[in-house]
Amino acid sequence: MDGFIKWMDNLPTVVKVIFAIFIDVIWYIYRFFKSFKAKNTLHMVLAVVFCVFLGWLSWIVDAICLAVNKKLLWFEE
């Protein structure tokens, strides 16, 4: 899990945006793992809710946030 988080954090911005557009499920897993690592139950639940109910919109939000801010729209840990 730590390896996955570090790998995703170290990817170039272009690759992160491409993942957000075409394979957004990777970012759902990233959010959940990051919350799990921080042992934050509320953020884990929110990660699942975000995936289930906002999955249709999240790829656009993720791509824009990654392109502009170089990080996901998520809670800081």
VEXGUTOR-955433 format. One line per 4 residues: number of its first residue (from 1); their letters; for each residue z, x, y of N, C-alpha, C. Coordinates in nm, 4 decimals. Atoms other than C-alpha are relative to their C-alpha. Example, Ala and Ser with C-alpha at 12.3 -4.5 7.8 and 13.67 -1.06 7.14 Angstrom:
BEGIN
1 = as = 0.0000:0.0890:-0.1190:0.7800:1.2300:-0.4500:0.0000:0.0900:0.1200 | -0.0060:-0.0820:-0.1190:0.7140:1.3670:-0.1060:0.0730:-0.0770:0.1090
END
This chain:
BEGIN
1 = mdgf = 0.0000:0.0824:-0.1184:0.0000:0.0000:0.0000:0.0000:0.0872:0.1252 | -0.0013:-0.0904:-0.1157:0.0858:0.2803:0.2441:-0.1330:0.0710:0.0159 | 0.1297:-0.0665:-0.0036:-0.2376:0.4550:0.1511:-0.1079:-0.0900:0.0586 | 0.0977:0.0956:-0.0529:-0.4395:0.1425:0.2261:0.0168:-0.0163:0.1506
5 = ikwm = -0.0262:0.0165:-0.1436:-0.2732:0.0968:0.5669:-0.0455:0.1234:0.0769 | 0.0421:-0.1236:-0.0672:-0.3272:0.4624:0.6599:-0.1513:0.0140:0.0000 | 0.1462:-0.0089:0.0094:-0.6881:0.4494:0.5388:-0.0654:-0.0909:0.1030 | 0.0562:0.0941:-0.0968:-0.7598:0.1407:0.7500:0.0245:0.0460:0.1435
9 = dnlp = -0.0313:-0.0482:-0.1349:-0.5870:0.2904:1.0549:-0.0880:0.1172:0.0408 | 0.0767:-0.1212:-0.0305:-0.7931:0.6106:1.0305:-0.1512:-0.0198:-0.0017 | 0.1440:0.0256:-0.0009:-1.1343:0.4448:1.0012:-0.0550:0.0060:0.1423 | 0.0627:0.0059:-0.1337:-1.3775:0.4855:1.2913:-0.0113:-0.1444:0.0478
13 = tvvk = 0.0034:0.1338:-0.0593:-1.3914:0.1892:1.5274:-0.1225:-0.0792:-0.0439 | 0.1234:0.0692:0.0408:-1.7507:0.1064:1.4322:0.0156:-0.0596:-0.1398 | -0.0203:0.0487:0.1368:-1.6560:0.0724:1.0656:0.0991:-0.1162:0.0005 | -0.0967:0.1095:-0.0092:-1.3555:-0.1444:1.1566:-0.0663:-0.1285:0.0485
17 = vifa = 0.0695:0.1181:-0.0519:-1.5780:-0.3801:1.3557:-0.0941:-0.0566:-0.1059 | 0.0889:0.0457:0.1072:-1.8315:-0.3966:1.0714:0.0794:-0.0720:-0.1083 | -0.0860:0.0678:0.0976:-1.5500:-0.4810:0.8287:0.0446:-0.1360:0.0530 | -0.0453:0.1267:-0.0587:-1.4284:-0.7513:1.0696:-0.1100:-0.1054:-0.0043
21 = ifid = 0.1113:0.0955:-0.0030:-1.7731:-0.9094:1.0866:-0.0409:-0.0438:-0.1407 | 0.0565:0.0303:0.1314:-1.8797:-0.8893:0.7228:0.1034:-0.0167:-0.1120 | -0.0991:0.0036:0.1081:-1.5650:-0.8384:0.5100:0.1382:-0.0202:0.0619 | -0.1244:0.0220:-0.0741:-1.2821:-0.9919:0.7123:0.1212:-0.0141:-0.0901
25 = viwy = -0.1128:0.0121:0.0925:-1.0693:-1.0455:0.4019:0.0807:0.1306:-0.0052 | -0.0705:-0.1285:-0.0036:-0.9812:-0.6752:0.4270:0.1075:-0.0024:0.1074 | -0.0976:0.0055:-0.1091:-0.8059:-0.7445:0.7572:0.1120:-0.0983:-0.0310 | -0.1075:0.0891:0.0439:-0.6108:-1.0355:0.6033:0.0985:0.0772:-0.0863
29 = iyrf = -0.0841:-0.0812:0.0879:-0.4825:-0.8003:0.3366:0.0771:0.1039:0.0808 | -0.0641:-0.1002:-0.0862:-0.4087:-0.5338:0.5989:0.1181:-0.0609:0.0749 | -0.1086:0.0665:-0.0737:-0.2007:-0.7780:0.8064:0.1185:-0.0292:-0.0909 | -0.1070:0.0337:0.0935:-0.0061:-0.8935:0.5027:0.0744:0.1258:-0.0449
33 = fksf = -0.0637:-0.1236:0.0441:0.0597:-0.5400:0.3754:0.0841:0.0637:0.1100 | -0.0735:-0.0586:-0.1119:0.1669:-0.4200:0.7197:0.1300:-0.0772:0.0243 | -0.1204:0.0816:-0.0152:0.4115:-0.7098:0.7480:0.0951:0.0210:-0.1167 | -0.0820:-0.0251:0.1185:0.5339:-0.6498:0.3928:0.0698:0.1347:0.0116
37 = kakn = -0.0581:-0.1334:-0.0170:0.5909:-0.2818:0.4684:0.1147:-0.0039:0.1012 | -0.1040:0.0137:-0.1017:0.7946:-0.3800:0.7760:0.1122:-0.0940:-0.0458 | -0.0970:0.0933:0.0573:0.9890:-0.6278:0.5553:0.0275:-0.1165:0.0942 | -0.0108:0.1099:-0.0941:0.9196:-0.9070:0.8003:-0.0600:-0.1250:-0.0638
41 = tlhm = 0.0439:0.1191:0.0724:0.9025:-1.2368:0.6130:-0.0795:-0.0951:0.0890 | 0.0712:0.0897:-0.0907:0.7951:-1.4409:0.9148:-0.1432:0.0472:0.0220 | 0.1345:-0.0532:-0.0216:0.4971:-1.2125:0.9786:-0.0845:-0.0112:-0.1262 | 0.0744:0.0181:0.1246:0.4005:-1.2285:0.6106:-0.0497:-0.1438:-0.0120
45 = vlav = 0.0387:0.1410:0.0054:0.3989:-1.6086:0.6242:-0.1093:-0.0271:0.1029 | 0.1012:0.0184:-0.1032:0.2031:-1.6003:0.9500:-0.1335:0.0637:-0.0393 | 0.1232:-0.0633:0.0459:-0.0494:-1.3620:0.7932:-0.0742:-0.0913:-0.0970 | 0.0616:0.0921:0.0952:-0.1126:-1.6102:0.5121:-0.0525:-0.1241:0.0732
49 = vfcv = 0.0426:0.1176:-0.0776:-0.1298:-1.9055:0.7541:-0.1237:0.0337:0.0829 | 0.1141:-0.0449:-0.0791:-0.3667:-1.7103:0.9776:-0.1255:0.0064:-0.0871 | 0.1129:-0.0118:0.0919:-0.5899:-1.6407:0.6780:-0.0515:-0.1379:-0.0422 | 0.0396:0.1297:0.0545:-0.5910:-1.9960:0.5451:-0.0566:-0.0937:0.1070
53 = flgw = 0.0384:0.1002:-0.0986:-0.6176:-2.1984:0.8643:-0.0916:0.0525:0.1108 | 0.0827:-0.0546:-0.1075:-0.7886:-1.9633:1.1083:-0.1039:0.0999:-0.0510 | 0.0954:-0.0923:0.0588:-1.0116:-1.7704:0.8696:-0.1407:-0.0145:0.0550 | 0.1344:0.0257:-0.0529:-1.3245:-1.9316:1.0112:-0.0184:0.0578:0.1395
57 = lswi = 0.0072:-0.0517:-0.1361:-1.2408:-1.8009:1.3595:0.0438:0.1463:0.0101 | -0.0628:-0.1319:-0.0122:-1.0582:-1.4787:1.2849:-0.0993:0.1154:0.0000 | 0.0945:-0.1120:0.0021:-1.3656:-1.2653:1.2169:-0.0525:0.0287:0.1396 | 0.0463:-0.0202:-0.1376:-1.4818:-1.3200:1.5747:0.1096:0.0654:0.0834
61 = vdai = -0.1132:-0.0548:-0.0743:-1.1369:-1.2513:1.7212:0.0254:0.1453:-0.0417 | -0.0220:-0.1363:0.0494:-1.0939:-0.9430:1.4997:-0.1068:0.0958:0.0525 | 0.1084:-0.0878:-0.0452:-1.4342:-0.8004:1.5905:0.0118:0.0304:0.1491 | -0.0136:-0.0215:-0.1444:-1.3771:-0.8489:1.9640:0.1201:0.0879:0.0312
65 = clav = -0.1204:-0.0805:-0.0249:-1.0233:-0.7096:1.9591:-0.0188:0.1450:-0.0435 | 0.0228:-0.1368:0.0468:-1.1288:-0.4069:1.7553:-0.0977:0.0740:0.0903 | 0.0981:-0.0653:-0.0872:-1.4263:-0.3362:1.9799:0.0585:0.0330:0.1369 | -0.0536:-0.0187:-0.1351:-1.2309:-0.3726:2.3046:0.1292:0.0825:0.0001
69 = nkkl = -0.1326:-0.0634:-0.0009:-0.8736:-0.2658:2.2218:0.0204:0.1061:-0.1072 | -0.0086:-0.0912:0.1133:-0.9380:-0.0606:1.9066:0.1208:-0.0267:-0.0899 | -0.1061:0.0436:0.0912:-0.6622:-0.2556:1.7278:-0.0105:-0.1498:-0.0195 | 0.0039:0.1424:0.0315:-0.6151:-0.5964:1.5700:0.0945:-0.0786:0.0896
73 = lwfe = -0.0905:0.0917:-0.0667:-0.4607:-0.8933:1.7385:0.1079:-0.0352:-0.1024 | -0.1091:0.0225:0.0934:-0.1318:-0.8826:1.5501:0.1266:0.0544:0.0611 | -0.1304:-0.0413:-0.0488:0.2351:-0.8152:1.5975:0.0153:0.1514:-0.0097 | -0.0262:-0.1440:0.0024:0.3385:-0.4612:1.6847:0.1219:0.0278:-0.0868
77 = e = -0.1118:-0.0407:0.0847:0.5634:-0.2881:1.4354:0.0312:0.1444:0.0194
END
